């Protein structure tokens, strides 16, 4: 990524479960897509943009 001047900090991340939370918080733009109930209960859920695709 450095070779192409990409940065994870400037990226988008999409997730739908509690397992995706660590990845989401590495990215600058965080999107919860059709999040499951466990993800909704995470204390940092309110810092995510929520989308519904289904």
C-alpha contacts under 8 A as a table, 3 or more apart, distances in Angstrom:
res1	aa1	res2	aa2	distance
1	X	4	X	5.32
1	X	5	X	6.02
1	X	6	X	5.11
1	X	7	X	6.85
2	X	5	X	4.69
2	X	6	X	5.95
2	X	7	X	7.38
3	X	6	X	7.83
6	X	10	X	7.61
7	X	10	X	5.37
7	X	11	X	6.71
8	X	11	X	5.06
8	X	26	X	6.87
8	X	27	X	5.76
8	X	28	X	7.71
9	X	26	X	6.33
9	X	27	X	4.91
9	X	28	X	5.15
10	X	27	X	6.46
10	X	28	X	5.39
10	X	29	X	7.53
11	X	27	X	5.27
11	X	28	X	5.81
11	X	29	X	6.39
12	X	27	X	5.74
12	X	28	X	6.38
12	X	29	X	4.70
12	X	30	X	6.07
12	X	31	X	7.64
13	X	23	X	7.10
13	X	24	X	5.30
13	X	27	X	5.84
13	X	28	X	7.94
13	X	29	X	6.29
13	X	30	X	5.14
13	X	31	X	6.13
14	X	20	X	7.98
14	X	24	X	6.74
14	X	30	X	6.26
14	X	31	X	4.83
14	X	32	X	5.85
14	X	33	X	6.49
15	X	20	X	5.31
15	X	21	X	7.36
15	X	24	X	7.01
15	X	31	X	6.51
15	X	32	X	5.11
15	X	33	X	5.85
15	X	35	X	7.37
16	X	20	X	6.76
16	X	32	X	5.49
16	X	33	X	5.24
16	X	34	X	5.89
16	X	35	X	4.29
16	X	36	X	6.11
16	X	39	X	7.15
17	X	20	X	5.53
17	X	21	X	7.28
17	X	35	X	5.97
17	X	36	X	5.70
17	X	38	X	6.97
17	X	39	X	5.20
18	X	21	X	5.48
18	X	36	X	7.92
18	X	38	X	6.15
18	X	39	X	4.50
18	X	42	X	7.33
19	X	22	X	7.20
20	X	23	X	5.47
20	X	24	X	6.17
21	X	24	X	4.99
21	X	25	X	6.33
21	X	39	X	7.90
22	X	25	X	5.43
22	X	26	X	6.79
23	X	26	X	5.40
23	X	27	X	7.02
24	X	27	X	5.59
24	X	29	X	7.89
24	X	30	X	5.38
24	X	31	X	7.45
25	X	28	X	7.36
25	X	30	X	6.94
27	X	30	X	6.30
30	X	48	X	5.42
30	X	49	X	6.14
31	X	48	X	5.59
31	X	49	X	4.71
31	X	50	X	5.70
31	X	51	X	6.81
32	X	35	X	5.60
32	X	48	X	6.22
32	X	49	X	6.04
32	X	50	X	4.79
32	X	51	X	6.09
33	X	50	X	6.03
33	X	51	X	4.80
33	X	52	X	5.64
33	X	53	X	6.75
34	X	50	X	7.47
34	X	51	X	6.24
34	X	52	X	4.95
34	X	53	X	6.59
34	X	54	X	7.17
35	X	39	X	6.01
35	X	40	X	6.53
35	X	50	X	7.75
36	X	39	X	5.47
36	X	40	X	6.51
37	X	40	X	5.06
37	X	41	X	6.54
38	X	41	X	5.29
38	X	42	X	6.83
39	X	42	X	5.34
39	X	45	X	6.97
40	X	45	X	5.86
41	X	45	X	7.00
42	X	45	X	5.34
43	X	46	X	7.41
44	X	47	X	5.58
44	X	48	X	7.51
45	X	48	X	5.54
46	X	49	X	7.84
